[in-house]
Amino acid sequence: MSKKDKNKGSGGYIYSTDPGFNFKEPEPEEQSIPPNQQDLRVMLDKKNRSGKAVTLITGYLGKEDDLITLGKYLKTKCGSGGTVKDGEILIQGDFRQKILQILLSEGYKAKQSGG
């Protein structure tokens, strides 16, 4: 057994001379929730965007990396720009129906929300 393998559980700390040091276990990472358990909402949003419409997808639970991957996939399918921030996906333009069909075909539980 190598030296690295022995210290795996301690995160690299073996001994500390700091009297106030408290070892804390690293928090477990968020696990990805399967698409069929996601409850996504697809809506059109024009607020604070100078009257320009964006399609907003909210309600995603899981890792930030998976959300970014889904956002990139949707932007590619719609042929439009957008961003992922604050746990929401914003796609430039009104693509509610197209995004709803894409999400349902990928196995996500999605609904259209708002007018």
NUPAKOL-963905 format. One record per residue: chain; residue in one letter; x, y, z of N, C-alpha, C in turn. Coordinates in steps of 0.001 Angstrom, whole numbers. Example, Ala and Ser with C-alpha at 12.3 -4.5 7.8 and 13.67 -1.06 7.14 Angstrom:
residues 2
<atom lolum="A" drenza="A" n_xx="13190" n_yy="-5690" n_zz="7800" ca_xx="12300" ca_yy="-4500" ca_zz="7800" c_xx="13200" c_yy="-3300" c_zz="7800"/>
<atom lolum="A" drenza="S" n_xx="12850" n_yy="-2250" n_zz="7080" ca_xx="13670" ca_yy="-1060" ca_zz="7140" c_xx="12900" c_yy="30" c_zz="7870"/>
***
This chain:
residues 115
<atom lolum="A" drenza="M" n_xx="851" n_yy="-1169" n_zz="0" ca_xx="0" ca_yy="0" ca_zz="0" c_xx="893" c_yy="1227" c_zz="0"/>
<atom lolum="A" drenza="S" n_xx="662" n_yy="2138" n_zz="-928" ca_xx="1507" ca_yy="3319" ca_zz="-1017" c_xx="1092" c_yy="4361" c_zz="18"/>
<atom lolum="A" drenza="K" n_xx="1921" n_yy="5351" n_zz="187" ca_xx="1674" ca_yy="6397" ca_zz="1169" c_xx="418" c_yy="7203" c_zz="812"/>
<atom lolum="A" drenza="K" n_xx="193" n_yy="7421" n_zz="-469" ca_xx="-972" ca_yy="8168" ca_zz="-916" c_xx="-2264" c_yy="7464" c_zz="-527"/>
<atom lolum="A" drenza="D" n_xx="-2324" n_yy="6154" n_zz="-689" ca_xx="-3537" ca_yy="5388" ca_zz="-395" c_xx="-3900" c_yy="5441" c_zz="1081"/>
<atom lolum="A" drenza="K" n_xx="-2920" n_yy="5496" n_zz="1960" ca_xx="-3182" ca_yy="5522" ca_zz="3390" c_xx="-3881" c_yy="6813" c_zz="3820"/>
<atom lolum="A" drenza="N" n_xx="-3566" n_yy="7922" n_zz="3170" ca_xx="-4060" ca_yy="9226" ca_zz="3597" c_xx="-5291" c_yy="9682" c_zz="2805"/>
<atom lolum="A" drenza="K" n_xx="-5899" n_yy="8807" n_zz="2043" ca_xx="-7021" ca_yy="9191" ca_zz="1200" c_xx="-8191" c_yy="9743" c_zz="1999"/>
<atom lolum="A" drenza="G" n_xx="-8539" n_yy="9141" n_zz="3112" ca_xx="-9688" ca_yy="9545" ca_zz="3895" c_xx="-9498" c_yy="10866" c_zz="4617"/>
<atom lolum="A" drenza="S" n_xx="-8266" n_yy="11277" n_zz="4844" ca_xx="-8021" ca_yy="12506" ca_zz="5594" c_xx="-7857" c_yy="13709" c_zz="4679"/>
<atom lolum="A" drenza="G" n_xx="-7957" n_yy="13541" n_zz="3373" ca_xx="-7846" ca_yy="14652" ca_zz="2451" c_xx="-6447" c_yy="15232" c_zz="2362"/>
<atom lolum="A" drenza="G" n_xx="-5444" n_yy="14490" n_zz="2775" ca_xx="-4073" ca_yy="14949" ca_zz="2693" c_xx="-3521" c_yy="15465" c_zz="4011"/>
<atom lolum="A" drenza="Y" n_xx="-4364" n_yy="15694" n_zz="5028" ca_xx="-3893" ca_yy="16150" ca_zz="6327" c_xx="-3508" c_yy="14946" c_zz="7176"/>
<atom lolum="A" drenza="I" n_xx="-2322" n_yy="14981" n_zz="7718" ca_xx="-1879" ca_yy="13907" ca_zz="8583" c_xx="-1810" c_yy="14405" c_zz="10019"/>
<atom lolum="A" drenza="Y" n_xx="-1228" n_yy="15595" n_zz="10191" ca_xx="-1056" ca_yy="16135" ca_zz="11529" c_xx="-986" c_yy="17653" c_zz="11415"/>
<atom lolum="A" drenza="S" n_xx="-1598" n_yy="18350" n_zz="12345" ca_xx="-1545" ca_yy="19799" ca_zz="12351" c_xx="-1090" c_yy="20281" c_zz="13720"/>
<atom lolum="A" drenza="T" n_xx="-197" n_yy="21267" n_zz="13728" ca_xx="267" ca_yy="21848" ca_zz="14984" c_xx="-613" c_yy="23004" c_zz="15432"/>
<atom lolum="A" drenza="D" n_xx="-1590" n_yy="23360" n_zz="14631" ca_xx="-2508" ca_yy="24447" ca_zz="14971" c_xx="-3480" c_yy="23966" c_zz="16040"/>
<atom lolum="A" drenza="P" n_xx="-3491" n_yy="24586" n_zz="17246" ca_xx="-4379" ca_yy="24107" ca_zz="18303" c_xx="-5861" c_yy="24295" c_zz="17973"/>
<atom lolum="A" drenza="G" n_xx="-6196" n_yy="25211" n_zz="17085" ca_xx="-7593" ca_yy="25448" ca_zz="16740" c_xx="-8049" c_yy="24679" c_zz="15508"/>
<atom lolum="A" drenza="F" n_xx="-7215" n_yy="23782" n_zz="15007" ca_xx="-7555" ca_yy="23051" ca_zz="13789" c_xx="-8572" c_yy="21949" c_zz="14076"/>
<atom lolum="A" drenza="N" n_xx="-9644" n_yy="21945" n_zz="13319" ca_xx="-10640" ca_yy="20877" ca_zz="13394" c_xx="-10767" c_yy="20260" c_zz="12012"/>
<atom lolum="A" drenza="F" n_xx="-10533" n_yy="18982" n_zz="11928" ca_xx="-10644" ca_yy="18292" ca_zz="10652" c_xx="-12109" c_yy="18102" c_zz="10292"/>
<atom lolum="A" drenza="K" n_xx="-12468" n_yy="18507" n_zz="9083" ca_xx="-13843" ca_yy="18342" ca_zz="8607" c_xx="-13821" c_yy="17430" c_zz="7388"/>
<atom lolum="A" drenza="E" n_xx="-14697" n_yy="16474" n_zz="7398" ca_xx="-14819" ca_yy="15578" ca_zz="6256" c_xx="-15348" c_yy="16367" c_zz="5062"/>
<atom lolum="A" drenza="P" n_xx="-14861" n_yy="16088" n_zz="3861" ca_xx="-15399" ca_yy="16775" ca_zz="2688" c_xx="-16866" c_yy="16389" c_zz="2474"/>
<atom lolum="A" drenza="E" n_xx="-17658" n_yy="17386" n_zz="2053" ca_xx="-19076" ca_yy="17122" ca_zz="1824" c_xx="-19251" c_yy="16293" c_zz="559"/>
<atom lolum="A" drenza="P" n_xx="-20184" n_yy="15359" n_zz="579" ca_xx="-20411" ca_yy="14562" ca_zz="-623" c_xx="-20983" c_yy="15428" c_zz="-1745"/>
<atom lolum="A" drenza="E" n_xx="-20622" n_yy="15083" n_zz="-2969" ca_xx="-21108" ca_yy="15835" ca_zz="-4126" c_xx="-22591" c_yy="15569" c_zz="-4346"/>
<atom lolum="A" drenza="E" n_xx="-23258" n_yy="16556" n_zz="-4973" ca_xx="-24654" ca_yy="16357" ca_zz="-5342" c_xx="-24725" c_yy="15239" c_zz="-6372"/>
<atom lolum="A" drenza="Q" n_xx="-25755" n_yy="14433" n_zz="-6255" ca_xx="-25925" ca_yy="13377" ca_zz="-7233" c_xx="-26898" c_yy="13841" c_zz="-8300"/>
<atom lolum="A" drenza="S" n_xx="-26697" n_yy="13347" n_zz="-9491" ca_xx="-27594" ca_yy="13701" ca_zz="-10579" c_xx="-28915" c_yy="12980" c_zz="-10411"/>
<atom lolum="A" drenza="I" n_xx="-29978" n_yy="13721" n_zz="-10609" ca_xx="-31313" ca_yy="13143" ca_zz="-10553" c_xx="-31668" c_yy="12718" c_zz="-11973"/>
<atom lolum="A" drenza="P" n_xx="-32232" n_yy="11533" n_zz="-12149" ca_xx="-32567" ca_yy="11084" ca_zz="-13493" c_xx="-33571" c_yy="12031" c_zz="-14160"/>
<atom lolum="A" drenza="P" n_xx="-33524" n_yy="12132" n_zz="-15488" ca_xx="-34407" ca_yy="13052" ca_zz="-16201" c_xx="-35900" c_yy="12843" c_zz="-15918"/>
<atom lolum="A" drenza="N" n_xx="-36329" n_yy="11599" n_zz="-15713" ca_xx="-37758" ca_yy="11368" ca_zz="-15504" c_xx="-38235" c_yy="11858" c_zz="-14138"/>
<atom lolum="A" drenza="Q" n_xx="-37320" n_yy="12228" n_zz="-13235" ca_xx="-37698" ca_yy="12764" ca_zz="-11934" c_xx="-37530" c_yy="14283" c_zz="-11871"/>
<atom lolum="A" drenza="Q" n_xx="-37035" n_yy="14889" n_zz="-12938" ca_xx="-36901" ca_yy="16341" ca_zz="-13003" c_xx="-38264" c_yy="16950" c_zz="-13312"/>
<atom lolum="A" drenza="D" n_xx="-38574" n_yy="18080" n_zz="-12700" ca_xx="-39828" ca_yy="18778" ca_zz="-12960" c_xx="-39482" c_yy="20154" c_zz="-13510"/>
<atom lolum="A" drenza="L" n_xx="-39316" n_yy="20239" n_zz="-14830" ca_xx="-38874" ca_yy="21470" ca_zz="-15471" c_xx="-40060" c_yy="22302" c_zz="-15934"/>
<atom lolum="A" drenza="R" n_xx="-39898" n_yy="23608" n_zz="-15889" ca_xx="-40900" ca_yy="24557" ca_zz="-16368" c_xx="-40282" c_yy="25363" c_zz="-17495"/>
<atom lolum="A" drenza="V" n_xx="-41008" n_yy="25459" n_zz="-18610" ca_xx="-40553" ca_yy="26205" ca_zz="-19776" c_xx="-41476" c_yy="27404" c_zz="-19939"/>
<atom lolum="A" drenza="M" n_xx="-40899" n_yy="28608" n_zz="-19949" ca_xx="-41724" ca_yy="29809" ca_zz="-20059" c_xx="-41032" c_yy="30882" c_zz="-20877"/>
<atom lolum="A" drenza="L" n_xx="-41816" n_yy="31845" n_zz="-21350" ca_xx="-41298" ca_yy="32987" ca_zz="-22087" c_xx="-41125" c_yy="34132" c_zz="-21098"/>
<atom lolum="A" drenza="D" n_xx="-40001" n_yy="34821" n_zz="-21178" ca_xx="-39726" ca_yy="35907" ca_zz="-20254" c_xx="-39244" c_yy="37120" c_zz="-21037"/>
<atom lolum="A" drenza="K" n_xx="-39821" n_yy="38302" n_zz="-20726" ca_xx="-39409" ca_yy="39550" ca_zz="-21368" c_xx="-38996" c_yy="40603" c_zz="-20344"/>
<atom lolum="A" drenza="K" n_xx="-39075" n_yy="40288" n_zz="-19075" ca_xx="-38800" ca_yy="41266" ca_zz="-18030" c_xx="-37317" c_yy="41629" c_zz="-17974"/>
<atom lolum="A" drenza="N" n_xx="-37051" n_yy="42916" n_zz="-17849" ca_xx="-35700" ca_yy="43453" ca_zz="-17721" c_xx="-34782" c_yy="43032" c_zz="-18868"/>
<atom lolum="A" drenza="R" n_xx="-35343" n_yy="42890" n_zz="-20060" ca_xx="-34541" ca_yy="42481" ca_zz="-21211" c_xx="-34781" c_yy="43401" c_zz="-22406"/>
<atom lolum="A" drenza="S" n_xx="-35176" n_yy="44619" n_zz="-22154" ca_xx="-35443" ca_yy="45611" ca_zz="-23208" c_xx="-36473" c_yy="45114" c_zz="-24215"/>
<atom lolum="A" drenza="G" n_xx="-37450" n_yy="44361" n_zz="-23769" ca_xx="-38516" ca_yy="43881" ca_zz="-24638" c_xx="-38161" c_yy="42656" c_zz="-25458"/>
<atom lolum="A" drenza="K" n_xx="-36945" n_yy="42164" n_zz="-25339" ca_xx="-36534" ca_yy="40983" ca_zz="-26105" c_xx="-36964" c_yy="39727" c_zz="-25355"/>
<atom lolum="A" drenza="A" n_xx="-37445" n_yy="38760" n_zz="-26102" ca_xx="-37967" ca_yy="37532" ca_zz="-25507" c_xx="-36854" c_yy="36497" c_zz="-25316"/>
<atom lolum="A" drenza="V" n_xx="-36899" n_yy="35808" n_zz="-24190" ca_xx="-36021" ca_yy="34663" ca_zz="-23947" c_xx="-36885" c_yy="33515" c_zz="-23438"/>
<atom lolum="A" drenza="T" n_xx="-36508" n_yy="32317" n_zz="-23776" ca_xx="-37167" ca_yy="31132" ca_zz="-23247" c_xx="-36411" c_yy="30727" c_zz="-21996"/>
<atom lolum="A" drenza="L" n_xx="-37137" n_yy="30589" n_zz="-20904" ca_xx="-36549" ca_yy="30336" ca_zz="-19596" c_xx="-36935" c_yy="28935" c_zz="-19135"/>
<atom lolum="A" drenza="I" n_xx="-35945" n_yy="28122" n_zz="-18767" ca_xx="-36181" ca_yy="26768" ca_zz="-18257" c_xx="-35747" c_yy="26764" c_zz="-16797"/>
<atom lolum="A" drenza="T" n_xx="-36678" n_yy="26479" n_zz="-15897" ca_xx="-36394" ca_yy="26494" ca_zz="-14460" c_xx="-36743" c_yy="25145" c_zz="-13848"/>
<atom lolum="A" drenza="G" n_xx="-36326" n_yy="24942" n_zz="-12610" ca_xx="-36694" ca_yy="23761" ca_zz="-11842" c_xx="-35714" c_yy="22616" c_zz="-11923"/>
<atom lolum="A" drenza="Y" n_xx="-34530" n_yy="22825" n_zz="-12488" ca_xx="-33555" ca_yy="21740" ca_zz="-12608" c_xx="-32907" c_yy="21473" c_zz="-11261"/>
<atom lolum="A" drenza="L" n_xx="-32844" n_yy="20212" n_zz="-10878" ca_xx="-32176" ca_yy="19795" ca_zz="-9645" c_xx="-31022" c_yy="18883" c_zz="-10028"/>
<atom lolum="A" drenza="G" n_xx="-29871" n_yy="19107" n_zz="-9454" ca_xx="-28724" ca_yy="18245" ca_zz="-9742" c_xx="-27452" c_yy="19053" c_zz="-9854"/>
<atom lolum="A" drenza="K" n_xx="-26448" n_yy="18452" n_zz="-10456" ca_xx="-25132" ca_yy="19063" ca_zz="-10580" c_xx="-25163" c_yy="20236" c_zz="-11553"/>
<atom lolum="A" drenza="E" n_xx="-24344" n_yy="21227" n_zz="-11262" ca_xx="-24218" ca_yy="22403" ca_zz="-12126" c_xx="-23657" c_yy="22007" c_zz="-13494"/>
<atom lolum="A" drenza="D" n_xx="-22739" n_yy="21042" n_zz="-13516" ca_xx="-22151" ca_yy="20602" ca_zz="-14782" c_xx="-23208" c_yy="19986" c_zz="-15695"/>
<atom lolum="A" drenza="D" n_xx="-24135" n_yy="19215" n_zz="-15117" ca_xx="-25195" ca_yy="18608" ca_zz="-15919" c_xx="-26137" c_yy="19672" c_zz="-16465"/>
<atom lolum="A" drenza="L" n_xx="-26387" n_yy="20713" n_zz="-15682" ca_xx="-27236" ca_yy="21816" ca_zz="-16129" c_xx="-26579" c_yy="22560" c_zz="-17289"/>
<atom lolum="A" drenza="I" n_xx="-25286" n_yy="22777" n_zz="-17195" ca_xx="-24549" ca_yy="23449" ca_zz="-18265" c_xx="-24575" c_yy="22607" c_zz="-19533"/>
<atom lolum="A" drenza="T" n_xx="-24425" n_yy="21297" n_zz="-19384" ca_xx="-24473" ca_yy="20394" ca_zz="-20538" c_xx="-25845" c_yy="20429" c_zz="-21195"/>
<atom lolum="A" drenza="L" n_xx="-26909" n_yy="20414" n_zz="-20395" ca_xx="-28268" ca_yy="20489" ca_zz="-20936" c_xx="-28493" c_yy="21822" c_zz="-21634"/>
<atom lolum="A" drenza="G" n_xx="-28006" n_yy="22909" n_zz="-21046" ca_xx="-28138" ca_yy="24226" ca_zz="-21670" c_xx="-27440" c_yy="24287" c_zz="-23013"/>
<atom lolum="A" drenza="K" n_xx="-26253" n_yy="23731" n_zz="-23088" ca_xx="-25506" ca_yy="23718" ca_zz="-24349" c_xx="-26234" c_yy="22882" c_zz="-25401"/>
<atom lolum="A" drenza="Y" n_xx="-26791" n_yy="21759" n_zz="-24983" ca_xx="-27535" ca_yy="20891" ca_zz="-25894" c_xx="-28753" c_yy="21625" c_zz="-26452"/>
<atom lolum="A" drenza="L" n_xx="-29496" n_yy="22322" n_zz="-25593" ca_xx="-30693" ca_yy="23041" ca_zz="-26037" c_xx="-30333" c_yy="24203" c_zz="-26958"/>
<atom lolum="A" drenza="K" n_xx="-29259" n_yy="24913" n_zz="-26652" ca_xx="-28832" ca_yy="26013" ca_zz="-27516" c_xx="-28459" c_yy="25497" c_zz="-28892"/>
<atom lolum="A" drenza="T" n_xx="-27790" n_yy="24345" n_zz="-28937" ca_xx="-27397" ca_yy="23760" ca_zz="-30214" c_xx="-28618" c_yy="23340" c_zz="-31020"/>
<atom lolum="A" drenza="K" n_xx="-29580" n_yy="22689" n_zz="-30371" ca_xx="-30785" ca_yy="22228" ca_zz="-31054" c_xx="-31623" c_yy="23384" c_zz="-31586"/>
<atom lolum="A" drenza="C" n_xx="-31649" n_yy="24508" n_zz="-30853" ca_xx="-32447" ca_yy="25663" ca_zz="-31274" c_xx="-31672" c_yy="26568" c_zz="-32232"/>
<atom lolum="A" drenza="G" n_xx="-30367" n_yy="26401" n_zz="-32315" ca_xx="-29557" ca_yy="27252" ca_zz="-33175" c_xx="-29550" c_yy="28689" c_zz="-32689"/>
<atom lolum="A" drenza="S" n_xx="-29518" n_yy="28853" n_zz="-31401" ca_xx="-29608" ca_yy="30182" ca_zz="-30812" c_xx="-28605" c_yy="30308" c_zz="-29672"/>
<atom lolum="A" drenza="G" n_xx="-28423" n_yy="31535" n_zz="-29210" ca_xx="-27536" ca_yy="31779" ca_zz="-28076" c_xx="-28294" c_yy="31649" c_zz="-26774"/>
<atom lolum="A" drenza="G" n_xx="-27579" n_yy="31785" n_zz="-25701" ca_xx="-28201" ca_yy="31703" ca_zz="-24396" c_xx="-27150" c_yy="31554" c_zz="-23325"/>
<atom lolum="A" drenza="T" n_xx="-27620" n_yy="31310" n_zz="-22116" ca_xx="-26710" ca_yy="31170" ca_zz="-20986" c_xx="-27342" c_yy="30304" c_zz="-19910"/>
<atom lolum="A" drenza="V" n_xx="-26510" n_yy="29887" n_zz="-18973" ca_xx="-26968" ca_yy="29156" ca_zz="-17793" c_xx="-26476" c_yy="29923" c_zz="-16584"/>
<atom lolum="A" drenza="K" n_xx="-27424" n_yy="30428" n_zz="-15775" ca_xx="-27018" ca_yy="31094" ca_zz="-14544" c_xx="-28117" c_yy="31009" c_zz="-13507"/>
<atom lolum="A" drenza="D" n_xx="-27704" n_yy="30972" n_zz="-12251" ca_xx="-28627" ca_yy="30894" ca_zz="-11117" c_xx="-29562" c_yy="29694" c_zz="-11211"/>
<atom lolum="A" drenza="G" n_xx="-29087" n_yy="28589" n_zz="-11745" ca_xx="-29895" ca_yy="27379" ca_zz="-11827" c_xx="-30965" c_yy="27430" c_zz="-12904"/>
<atom lolum="A" drenza="E" n_xx="-30869" n_yy="28367" n_zz="-13831" ca_xx="-31841" ca_yy="28505" ca_zz="-14905" c_xx="-31121" c_yy="28512" c_zz="-16246"/>
<atom lolum="A" drenza="I" n_xx="-31829" n_yy="28051" n_zz="-17274" ca_xx="-31300" ca_yy="28086" ca_zz="-18632" c_xx="-32075" c_yy="29152" c_zz="-19386"/>
<atom lolum="A" drenza="L" n_xx="-31366" n_yy="30087" n_zz="-20024" ca_xx="-31988" ca_yy="31124" ca_zz="-20829" c_xx="-31582" c_yy="30908" c_zz="-22278"/>
<atom lolum="A" drenza="I" n_xx="-32560" n_yy="30786" n_zz="-23160" ca_xx="-32321" ca_yy="30632" ca_zz="-24591" c_xx="-32887" c_yy="31863" c_zz="-25277"/>
<atom lolum="A" drenza="Q" n_xx="-32097" n_yy="32530" n_zz="-26108" ca_xx="-32548" ca_yy="33743" ca_zz="-26773" c_xx="-33618" c_yy="33410" c_zz="-27806"/>
<atom lolum="A" drenza="G" n_xx="-34767" n_yy="34067" n_zz="-27706" ca_xx="-35857" ca_yy="33870" ca_zz="-28647" c_xx="-36982" c_yy="33050" c_zz="-28039"/>
<atom lolum="A" drenza="D" n_xx="-38070" n_yy="32952" n_zz="-28784" ca_xx="-39247" ca_yy="32206" ca_zz="-28333" c_xx="-39200" c_yy="30792" c_zz="-28913"/>
<atom lolum="A" drenza="F" n_xx="-38671" n_yy="29851" n_zz="-28137" ca_xx="-38541" ca_yy="28454" ca_zz="-28558" c_xx="-39287" c_yy="27526" c_zz="-27604"/>
<atom lolum="A" drenza="R" n_xx="-40369" n_yy="28007" n_zz="-26996" ca_xx="-41058" ca_yy="27214" ca_zz="-25968" c_xx="-41490" c_yy="25846" c_zz="-26481"/>
<atom lolum="A" drenza="Q" n_xx="-42192" n_yy="25809" n_zz="-27612" ca_xx="-42695" ca_yy="24535" ca_zz="-28121" c_xx="-41572" c_yy="23592" c_zz="-28525"/>
<atom lolum="A" drenza="K" n_xx="-40562" n_yy="24121" n_zz="-29187" ca_xx="-39442" ca_yy="23286" ca_zz="-29631" c_xx="-38682" c_yy="22706" c_zz="-28433"/>
<atom lolum="A" drenza="I" n_xx="-38414" n_yy="23535" n_zz="-27431" ca_xx="-37686" ca_yy="23078" ca_zz="-26255" c_xx="-38512" c_yy="22069" c_zz="-25474"/>
<atom lolum="A" drenza="L" n_xx="-39818" n_yy="22304" n_zz="-25387" ca_xx="-40699" ca_yy="21368" ca_zz="-24692" c_xx="-40663" c_yy="20000" c_zz="-25367"/>
<atom lolum="A" drenza="Q" n_xx="-40709" n_yy="19967" n_zz="-26684" ca_xx="-40636" ca_yy="18698" ca_zz="-27418" c_xx="-39282" c_yy="18020" c_zz="-27225"/>
<atom lolum="A" drenza="I" n_xx="-38213" n_yy="18796" n_zz="-27238" ca_xx="-36870" ca_yy="18234" ca_zz="-27060" c_xx="-36746" c_yy="17614" c_zz="-25667"/>
<atom lolum="A" drenza="L" n_xx="-37193" n_yy="18347" n_zz="-24640" ca_xx="-37087" ca_yy="17842" ca_zz="-23268" c_xx="-37914" c_yy="16579" c_zz="-23069"/>
<atom lolum="A" drenza="L" n_xx="-39117" n_yy="16556" n_zz="-23623" ca_xx="-39965" ca_yy="15366" ca_zz="-23489" c_xx="-39352" c_yy="14172" c_zz="-24221"/>
<atom lolum="A" drenza="S" n_xx="-38749" n_yy="14412" n_zz="-25385" ca_xx="-38123" ca_yy="13310" ca_zz="-26126" c_xx="-36881" c_yy="12792" c_zz="-25413"/>
<atom lolum="A" drenza="E" n_xx="-36216" n_yy="13635" n_zz="-24617" ca_xx="-35039" ca_yy="13221" ca_zz="-23843" c_xx="-35418" c_yy="12541" c_zz="-22538"/>
<atom lolum="A" drenza="G" n_xx="-36710" n_yy="12504" n_zz="-22205" ca_xx="-37160" ca_yy="11802" ca_zz="-21012" c_xx="-37394" c_yy="12701" c_zz="-19808"/>
<atom lolum="A" drenza="Y" n_xx="-37287" n_yy="14015" n_zz="-19986" ca_xx="-37535" ca_yy="14934" ca_zz="-18881" c_xx="-39035" c_yy="15135" c_zz="-18691"/>
<atom lolum="A" drenza="K" n_xx="-39415" n_yy="15411" n_zz="-17464" ca_xx="-40797" ca_yy="15740" ca_zz="-17154" c_xx="-40879" c_yy="17261" c_zz="-17222"/>
<atom lolum="A" drenza="A" n_xx="-41473" n_yy="17806" n_zz="-18282" ca_xx="-41482" ca_yy="19255" ca_zz="-18484" c_xx="-42896" c_yy="19729" c_zz="-18800"/>
<atom lolum="A" drenza="K" n_xx="-43170" n_yy="20969" n_zz="-18387" ca_xx="-44465" ca_yy="21598" ca_zz="-18647" c_xx="-44224" c_yy="23024" c_zz="-19113"/>
<atom lolum="A" drenza="Q" n_xx="-45168" n_yy="23510" n_zz="-19921" ca_xx="-45121" ca_yy="24907" ca_zz="-20306" c_xx="-45772" c_yy="25719" c_zz="-19198"/>
<atom lolum="A" drenza="S" n_xx="-45156" n_yy="26798" n_zz="-18819" ca_xx="-45648" ca_yy="27613" ca_zz="-17724" c_xx="-45826" c_yy="29034" c_zz="-18216"/>
<atom lolum="A" drenza="G" n_xx="-46728" n_yy="29781" n_zz="-17617" ca_xx="-46971" ca_yy="31161" ca_zz="-18035" c_xx="-47834" c_yy="31209" c_zz="-19273"/>
<atom lolum="A" drenza="G" n_xx="-48130" n_yy="32412" n_zz="-19736" ca_xx="-49051" ca_yy="32607" ca_zz="-20865" c_xx="-48505" c_yy="32218" c_zz="-22119"/>
***
